[in-house]
Amino acid sequence: MGMTASSKGYRTQGYSCPDVTRSYPSQTYRRFPAFKVKKQGELIETLSILPNCSLQNPAIDVWWSFCQFFPNNDNFLFCTSTPFQIMQGIHWKRVTALPCGKIVQYNLQNGKSGVIPQATCDGFPKFQINPDGIKLTSLTTSSIAEHFIVYHPANPVIQRARDPSFTQYKDYATSPNGSFFAILAKNSVNTFTLSVFGSSTILRADSVIKVNDLYPDVTPRPLLFTDQADVKWSPDSKHVAIGFSKGQLIVVDWRNSQGICNVFEEIIPDCHLHGPSGFDFDPRSKHCVMTVAASDMTLYRVNTEDKKILACCNDLGSFVDCFKYSYDSNYIVAALFSRKIKVLDTEDLSALFEIDLTVLCPDFEDISQKLGSVAPNTTCLSLTSTGEQAAIACWDRKIRVVQLLKVLDLQCLCKFAILSVVTPSNVNKLPIPHLIKDYLYSFPYNP
């Protein structure tokens, strides 16, 4: 399929933020295929995950889908999906008669695709491509399965961060520096535990935090697959944020086992997090600034250390299913429950433009007609490195790739022109100011 990966990536520190380390693939940047670029707001293509499985199975209420563009290479998109039956509005039961969590790799340049052998996601499907582009990890109920991106029968699947205490892993995330896994687990006494493992660790955790000790009100429901959660790292890999389906959003300092902020108690007390994926860290900030989607159909930009609201947008007209900052924080892309995509300014959250998927994709059915509001229409968003294209993972097992901004500013154009011919390891050797190198590496520059 044309996918190549090196035997090692590249890691470096920032100049203006020497305490921040990042990991990168060793290859030069590859742009999204030029022949597929469309006008702003147009549909590029629709991809079906596991197309041979029937959508007409009466036991299936929703296909929970997930996708991610390959780091530093916008030619490749990885996707997965798992079918669920929703019982009593809260109990998500996997339809095990069908393939669950198979990971599919799409080559957008030549149109080829294929299933990655032995790579499967348990539970709510989620995988991550390590920032160095060498390996892919997926979450099972009791470990992290690590696969090489380029499959070879001689390369074993390594089970890392094994759970010896009979807990149930709910969600995880790989740190931006590629050194740690943060895993949220529901344990046998019905409380949440956040464990941070070194990326080469088999058993021993570097940190174990009992969430209930820091935030007593954050507790799971008793049944399996009734709690959804989303774990995300701050850009400097120092804080971990967790969103819960019960509406809480917490931020912790994992090295010191300290609670930093319970966002909807300390900053926005009159509402709650609408969905577990309704938050994201601002890439320009090391760990203080994030944007959250609240139950009052408002986006709030907040500082979790100063406990302040910095900006808000209350004219969305719908709940937010999920959203994401572009890689360089040029804008925010929000997928609304009304099946619209809004692109917002990162400073004041003003709307830049809107894409109506009900018009663009007439085959995209509204899940509320089937299930009400118990499941989102959009389950995941992934953006290309430039932020010009978005892959939208939907409940109907389809990935819809749309064109966002088509024209970048001169600064961005120069950045990606340089990265397309200079590898990350050689950026540090360029005879240019250190601050420009930080910009090429996309380091945060605010607290």
N, C-alpha and C positions, 0 to 999 in steps of 0.2 A: 504493500500500500504506500510505499515511499516514506514511511516513518523511520527516522534515524534518531539515535540518542547517543551521547558520549558516555564514557565510563565515569566521568566526574563532572560536577558543575563548578561554579565559581562563587566564592563568598568574599564580601568586602565590607568595610565600615565607611560611614559617612564622614565627611570633613567637618561640616557645620554641626553634625550630631554624632560624635565619635562613639557614643554609647549604643548606637543603632547598627546592627549587622543585618545584611540581606544576603540571600542566596539566589543565584541565577543559572539558567542553562548556559552551557559553554558556546553554543552556536550564535551566529548573528541573527538578528530579527528578520522574520519572513512575514510579509504583508498578506492581508486577506486577498484572495484572487481578484485581480483587477477586472477580469471579464464579467464578474458577478456583481460588481458595484452598481447600485441603482440610484435613482433620485431619492432625496430625503423623504423618509416616511413610507417607502415602498417595500413590499414583501420581496425578499431575495429568493427564498425557497422554503419548502416544508419538508422536514425529515420525519419518517415514522420509525419509532423504536420497536424492534421485534415485529416487523410487518406481517409475519406469518401467523401471529396469534390473533384470534378473532376478538373484536371489540364487542360482539353481540352476546357474550357470555352473561347470562342473567345474574350470576353471583357477583359480578364486578360492578362496584359503584364508582370507583375512581382509580386511575393509574397515577401513582405518585412518581413524578419524573424529576430528573436531575441532569444538569449538563455543565460542562466546563471547557472553555477554549484552552488549548495547550499553551503553557507559558512561553512567551517570546516567539510564538509561531501561530499565526492566525489562519493557517491552512487546515488545521486539525481541530475537530470538535469531538469530545467524548460525552456519551450520554448513557443513562440507565433509567429503568422504570420498573415499578412493582405494582401489581394489581391488588386492590383492597376492597373488602366489603365493610361498610360502616354500619354497626349495630347499635341501636338505641342512641344514635347521634354522637357517641363519644368513643365507642369501642371499635378500633380499626383492626380488622382480621385479614391477614394475608390470604389470598386465593392461591393455595399452594399447588393446585393442579396445573398451574401455568408457570412458565419460567419467571423466577423472581430475581430482580436485581442484576441481570446480565449486563455487562458493560460493553457498549458498542463504540467503535472508533470510526469516525467519518473523515475521509479525505475530501475537503471541499474543492480542491484543485482539480481532481480527476473524477470525482463522483463515486469513488469506491468506498465500501464500508465492510466491517467485519467484527465479529464478537471476539473479545480478548479471552483466550482460553483460561479457564479456572478462576477468572475474576468475577465475583458475585458479591452483592451487597445484601445483608440481612436487614430485616426491619424496614424502617423508612429509608429508602436507598440514598446513600451519599458516599461519594468517593472523593479523593483529592489527588491531583498530580503534584508531586513534591516540587517546590520552587526551583530546584536544580534540573528538573525535567528528566531525571533518570528513572524514577520509580513512581508507581501509582499505588496508593493505599486505599483500602475499603474497610468498612467497619462490619464486624460480625457481632453477635450478642456477647462475646467474651474475649475478643482480641482484635488487633488490627492486622489485616492480611496485606502483605507487601509484595507487589509484583514489579518486575522490570517492564518498562514501557514497550521495548522491543522483545517480543516473546521468543523464547528458545526453550525447548524441552529440558535442557540441562540446567536452566535457571530455576531454582526451587521457589515455591511460595513460602515466605517466612511469616510466621505468626508472632507478631510483636505485642508488647503491652498486655500479656496474658492476664486474665482475671482469675485469681486463685480462690476467691471468696464467694462465688455463686451470686454475683450481682448481674444486672442486665445493662449492658452498654446502650445508651440512648442516642448519643451524637458525639462527634469529635471534630477537631480541626488541626491542621498542621501549621505551625508558626511560620511567619514570613522569613525568618532566618533559617528555616528548614531543620532546626535542631530539636524541636519538641512536638509532641502530640498532647493536646488537651482533650480529655475524655470525660463526658458526663455519664454517670451510672446511677441506676436505681438499685439500692441494695436491699438485703433481706429484711431489714427492719423498716422498710418503706420510707427511706429518706434518700436525698440526692447526695452524691459524692463527686467532686471534681478531682481527677487525678491527672498529673502532668508527668509524662514519660519522656526521657531522652529518646530521640528517633532511632537509636541503636539498641535500646533497652528491650530485654525479653520479659523480665518480671518486675524489677524494682522501680517504683515510681520516685521521681525527684521531689514531688510534692503531692500530698493528699489533703484535700480540704472538705470537711463536712459542711455542706451548704447550709444545713439547718442550724449549725452553730453560729454562723454569721447572719443568716436571714431566716428566723424561725418560721415565718409565714410561707416560705417556699418549700412546699411538700408535694410529692407525687400523688396521683390517684392510685387506688389499690389494684386495678386490673391491668393486664398486659396491653400494650399498644393503645393506651388511652392518653398518654402524655407525649406530646411532640416537643422537641427542643432544638435550638440552633446555637451552636458554639462558634464564636469568632474571636480571633486574636486582634489586639491593637497593632498598628504598623511597626512599633518598636519591640514587639514580642514580650512586653512586660505585663500587660493586663489581658485578662480573658473576660469576655462578655457572654452571657447566656440569656437567651430569650425562651420563655416557656409558653405553652399553649394555654395555661391558666391566666396569662396576662402580665406576668412579672418579667422584668428585665434587670439583671444584676451585673455588676462589674467587680472583679476581684483582682488584687495583686497576688499572683500565684506564688511568687518567691517568698513573700512575707506572710502568706496565708491571711491576708487582711481584706475585709470588704471595703470597696471604694465608694460604691453608690448603688442604692436601690432606686432606679430612675423614676418609677411611678409612685414612690412614696416620698422621695426627697425633692424631686424637681417638678413632676407633673402629677400632683396627687388626685386630681379630679377625674382621671380616666385610667386606662390600662393599655398594655401592648395589644394591638389587634391580632397579630399572628406571630408565631415564634421567629419568623424570618424578617420581621418588620424593623430592622435596625442595621446600621453599618457604620464603621469607623471612618472618619474623614482621613484620607491618605496623607493630607498635608500636616496632620497633627500626630505627634508621637503616640499619645494615648488618651488625651483629654476630651477631644471633640468627637461627637457622633450625631447622627440623625436618626430619629425614631418615628415610627408610624403608630399613632395612637387610635384608641377606639372611638374618638370623636371626629374621625375622618380628617385629621390634621397631622401634618409632618412638623416635627419640632427638631431644631438644631440645638444641641445642648452641650454644656461643658460639665463633665461628670465630677471634676475635682472642685470647681468653684460652685457647683450646684446651681447653674444659671441656664435660663433659656436664652439662646443667642438670636434665634429667628424662628418664624413659623409660617406655614402655608395652610390656610384653612379653606381654600377654594378648590379642593380636589374633586368634590362631588361624588366621591365613592371611597370605600375602604381600600387600603393598600394591601395587596397580597404579598408582595416582596419588592425590594428595590436594591439598587447598588450604585455606589460611586464609580465613576470612570477611573481608570488606573492612575491618572495624574490629577484627579479631582477637578476636571474641567466642568463636569456637570453630574447630576444625579438622574438615574433612570428609574422610574417607579411604574410597576405593573399594578393596575387597579382591578378591583373585583368586577367593575363594569366592563372589563375587557378593553380597556384603553391603556396606552402607554404614554406617560407624561415625562418630558425631559425638563429638568429644573436647574436653575442657577444654584451653585453650591454656597453662595454667600447669603443671599436673602430669600432663597427658595422660590423665587418668582418663576413662572412657567415660561419656557423658551418655545416649545412646540408640543403638539399632541398627535398620537397615532391612534386611530380608531380601528381596533382589530375586528369589530363587528362588520365593518365595511370592507376592510382589507382581506379578511379571512372568513368568508361566509360559512365555511364548514366548521368553524370554531363555535361549538354549542355552549350555551350558558349553563354551568353546572347547577345554578340555583333553581333552574326548572326541574331538576332531578332530586337535589338534596337540600335545597335551601342554602343556608350560609355555613353549613358545617365543614365545607371543604373549599379551598380556593380554586379559582379558574387557572391561575398561574402559580406553579410550585417552585420555580427557580428562574433566575436570570444570570446570564454570563455575558460579559462584554469583551470585545477584542482589545488588544493592547492599546490601540489608538483610540478606542471608544467610538469608532465610526459605525460599528455593527453590533447588534444584540441578538443573542440566542434566547428564545423564550420557551421554557419547558412548561407544557400545559397538561391539564388533568386527563386529556384524551390520548395521551401517549405520543404526542407530536411535539417536535421542536420547530418553532417558527423563527426563521432568521430574517431580521428586518434591518433596513438601512436607517441609521440615525443621522448625525451630522456628516455631510459629505466633504465639506471644506474645512480643514484644520487651519489654525492661525500659523503664521510663519515660524514661530518658535517651535511648535509641535512638528511641523513639516521638517525642519532642520534636525530635530532630535531623532526622528525615526529614519531619516535619510542617513544619519551617522550610524545608528544602531544596525542598519541593514548591511553595513560593510565593515563594522568594527565589532569584534566579539566583546562581551562584558569584561573579560580578563584584560583586554587591551585598552579599554576606556581609560583606566588609570595611567596608562603610558602616554596618552595624548598630551601635547604641549598646550593645554588650555587651563584656565583658572579652576581651582578646586570646586567652587560653587557651581560651575557649569557641569563638572563631573557628577556632583550630587544630583543635579537636575536630570542628567542622562540616566542615572541609576534610580531615579524616582524616590529619593530619600525624603522623609518628612522634614519640615523645617520649622514647625511650631511645636510648643509643648503639647 
